[in-house]
Amino acid sequence: MAKKTAKKKTTTKAKPKAKVKRPTFTMTSQQKLVLGSFFIITGLLLFISFLSFVFTGKEDQSVLTNFPERSTEYKNWASQLGAWVSEFFITKGFGLSSFIFSGLITLSGVYIAFSLTKAKLRKHWIWGTLIMIWLSILLGFFTHKFDMLGGTIGYEMNLFFQDYIGKIGTILLLLFGFVTYLAIRFKVTGESLVNFFKRTKQNLKDDFKSDETPPQPAVNIDNSLTEEAEAIKSAFEVPLKNTETPKSKKNSKPKETVEGITMEVSEKPKEETVETPELQVEVETVEEEKSETDNLADKLVEDFGLFDPTLELNKYQFPPLDLLKKYPNEGISIDQDELEENKNKIVETLNNYKIGISSIKATIGPTVTLYEIVPDAGVRISKIKNLEDDIALSLAALGIRIIAPIPGKGTIGIEVPNKNSTIVSMRSVIASQKFQKSEMQLPIAFGKTISNETFVVDLAKMPHLLMAGATGQGKSVGLNAVLTSLLYKKHPAEVKFVLVDPKKVELTLFNKIERHYLAKLPDSEEAIITDNTKVINTLNSLCIEMDNRYEMLKNAFCRNIAEYNAKFKARKLNPNDGHAFLPYIVLVVDEFADLIMTAGKEVETPIARLAQLARAIGIHLIIATQRPSVNVITGIIKANFPARIAFRVTSKIDSRTILDGSGADQLIGRGDMLYTQGNELIRIQCAFVDTPEVEKITEFIGSQKAYPDAHLLPEYVGEEGGTNLDVDISDRDKLFREAAEIIVTSQQGSASLLQRKLKLGYNRAGRIIDQLEAAGIVGSFEGSKARQVLVPDLVALDQLLENEQQ
Ligand SMILES: Nc1ncnc2c1ncn2[C@@H]1O[C@H](COP(=O)(O)OP(=O)(O)OP(=O)(O)O)[C@@H](O)[C@H]1O
């Protein structure tokens, strides 16, 4: 019982002890800088005083004995204070070794100001103080002649030792101190000392020897010796450097080198051993065998140069930068008051939640400033994350976003909108080096990041983009920025746009560049698609284009459009075999929600198909929507659009639908956006391009020589095209006869042959085959085998078709 109570007592006693928190004092970076500078200045002042004391100490001494007065004149460069401290440290203290003290004070200042490791500073202080004492005792031997050498302390300590162990004893004791210092500080060993002396002796000998001795083979030095050499090297860095000998000398004394004396050899011993013949592997490069076509291609390239897709419009001029507007106050101005005010607000708010801050850093962007916070040690980031909403509320400003923690940094970010935001002009991002020098396939300059860097991404890498945002938040401007970027970087031969604009207003300006940059269905008048049924046809046509391109890539043994085009430019692909230079195709759909609501699956299926497969063959989709609800951005669409942009949306749910997380609901609008390509979110101020600017650009391009027509997409005959066509001769496909001839000449009844030769889509080719079957030209479907061709030659075909007419 008694034991128990005793136990209890001890535990109850122990508890409050554990609870007691030692107050931790952490300084902000600014405080550190102030304190650090104070130490540096003090250290320098001490140094100046000491130095001056060496020359003026004698003269000042008489004055120093008196009580200090303001009028008294001092010779010391730091006047009265300098004379007093120097007298204290040098005469009464440690003599000349007091200089070490001034050095240590300055060093401390540097460590504090730049937040360097404290452990190292502690080491400097311990060793510095020991050296100071040691030196002052040593100099104490001479203090009776020059009293400032060892100072009173050094002199007295020297005398103290002399009284007990005599002069020699004191000298030996100091020597012992020196050796201990070398051993501990520089890890010097007896062996390394012996080696060092041997080496010095050897070098001296070498210096006296003539250079006539013929060079001898190099000798390996084992690792243990090299290690020792390293140890001495670190201990005696300076002497070693001085004794470095030229290479010829090193090699001239094999015996000595075997003993492990020649340090220099260890620097590159391996290179020398590699010279042994067994180790050298000769790699024979086998010349790739060239095929017949390769030889022909080389000859063509030799004669005509690489194929130039831009040749037809070789006079085409890219729009000049001047067409884009300059804004007067574009540079970022730093408002110190605002920064200070926001900082205080953040610190106060976090303090209210008992979250201490050890440092805070601001990065000013065009519309938003990022305050990066390092919380006090022990504050859990999850706590801040849980308080996200409350903190945003307390800061009471629209557009605050908290990132806890900033990925990869472990700090917490609070983004606060600037009172005066600056416009990021399209001109500034287009003119940036990053954009101008980019080697990307489809570079897009979206705007500027929070650290005011131009943000350029490659659409080809995305490979499709989903854009969402409530009305009036900058979506249309964003789309224009994308199109403008491409217009400034890509020749009309290299990229084609398919524009879908149900609103009928946003993209109409691009009509002017129809014959340069737009692609359309063969029978349509307008290149910009505003009608929903036409959209379905266009999307299916793009699917056909995709299938065709895959076929072309397959035949050319290429994995992607870049490889294919490179091969085509090198004239390795014959246009007579159906090959052609492939421009990138960018499909832009504005108001995707509208489309999905009216056409549903009919649109979703081809879009999903394109999104899944089109990346390799250069078709890229940009889809914009006002309503980012789940029935518009369905799972299948989302899964295929890893790159997403969110302008401001009205609810957290919308934000989740686009970005898989909140954040877009906390944006400030007017082009403030979040970009993700699957991982982190990047906040960007979208570049602003106004309608008149776009108009000027399209006019400039439109006024130049153009292609005869817009780029034609493959024809797509809708499902309503009917399956009975095959029976009725008059309703046969326009290409029926041509197809029949191809099939008969090649004696191969396959749809893919027609696809390839006639550049048709799978559906149309299939339909023609059905018609050929009905006409008795090919046999019936036989599973995976090609159909049988029932007509032996072209003459028989002519006869058959003529008979049909009668
Ligand atoms: N990047 C930007 N920088 C500055 N202001 C912008 C920016 N983007 C948009 N704005 C401002 O916001 C207005 C609306 O932009 P925009 O027309 O692009 O919105 P929207 O999202 O397309 O709207 P809606 O869906 O109704 O067409 C612009 O007229 C402009 O004043």
The ligand as a MOL file (V3000), in Angstrom:
LIG
                    3D

  0  0  0     0  0            999 V3000
M  V30 BEGIN CTAB
M  V30 COUNTS 31 33 0 0 0
M  V30 BEGIN ATOM
M  V30 1 N -6.6760 37.6500 -68.8350 0
M  V30 2 C -7.4440 38.6950 -68.5560 0
M  V30 3 N -6.9000 39.8120 -68.0710 0
M  V30 4 C -7.6820 40.8690 -67.7960 0
M  V30 5 N -9.0020 40.8920 -67.9530 0
M  V30 6 C -9.6100 39.8190 -68.4270 0
M  V30 7 C -8.8600 38.6510 -68.7590 0
M  V30 8 N -9.7090 37.7380 -69.2120 0
M  V30 9 C -10.9540 38.2780 -69.1760 0
M  V30 10 N -10.8860 39.5290 -68.7040 0
M  V30 11 C -12.0240 40.4250 -68.5230 0
M  V30 12 O -13.1870 39.6590 -68.3360 0
M  V30 13 C -14.1220 39.8990 -69.3720 0
M  V30 14 C -14.8470 38.6240 -69.7540 0
M  V30 15 O -13.9500 37.7270 -70.3160 0
M  V30 16 P -14.4240 36.6010 -71.3280 0
M  V30 17 O -15.2690 37.1920 -72.3830 0
M  V30 18 O -13.2370 35.8570 -71.7620 0
M  V30 19 O -15.3130 35.7170 -70.3820 0
M  V30 20 P -15.9790 34.3150 -70.6870 0
M  V30 21 O -15.6290 33.4280 -69.5560 0
M  V30 22 O -15.6480 33.8640 -72.0290 0
M  V30 23 O -17.4920 34.6580 -70.6050 0
M  V30 24 P -18.6170 33.9360 -71.4070 0
M  V30 25 O -18.5520 32.5250 -71.0500 0
M  V30 26 O -19.8380 34.6350 -70.9640 0
M  V30 27 O -18.3110 34.1870 -72.8590 0
M  V30 28 C -13.3020 40.4900 -70.4980 0
M  V30 29 O -14.0480 41.3390 -71.3070 0
M  V30 30 C -12.2230 41.2390 -69.7860 0
M  V30 31 O -12.6310 42.5280 -69.4140 0
M  V30 END ATOM
M  V30 BEGIN BOND
M  V30 1 1 1 2
M  V30 2 1 2 3
M  V30 3 2 2 7
M  V30 4 2 3 4
M  V30 5 1 4 5
M  V30 6 2 5 6
M  V30 7 1 6 7
M  V30 8 1 6 10
M  V30 9 1 7 8
M  V30 10 2 8 9
M  V30 11 1 9 10
M  V30 12 1 10 11
M  V30 13 1 11 12
M  V30 14 1 11 30
M  V30 15 1 12 13
M  V30 16 1 13 14
M  V30 17 1 13 28
M  V30 18 1 14 15
M  V30 19 1 15 16
M  V30 20 2 16 17
M  V30 21 1 16 18
M  V30 22 1 16 19
M  V30 23 1 19 20
M  V30 24 2 20 21
M  V30 25 1 20 22
M  V30 26 1 20 23
M  V30 27 1 23 24
M  V30 28 2 24 25
M  V30 29 1 24 26
M  V30 30 1 24 27
M  V30 31 1 28 29
M  V30 32 1 28 30
M  V30 33 1 30 31
M  V30 END BOND
M  V30 END CTAB
M  END
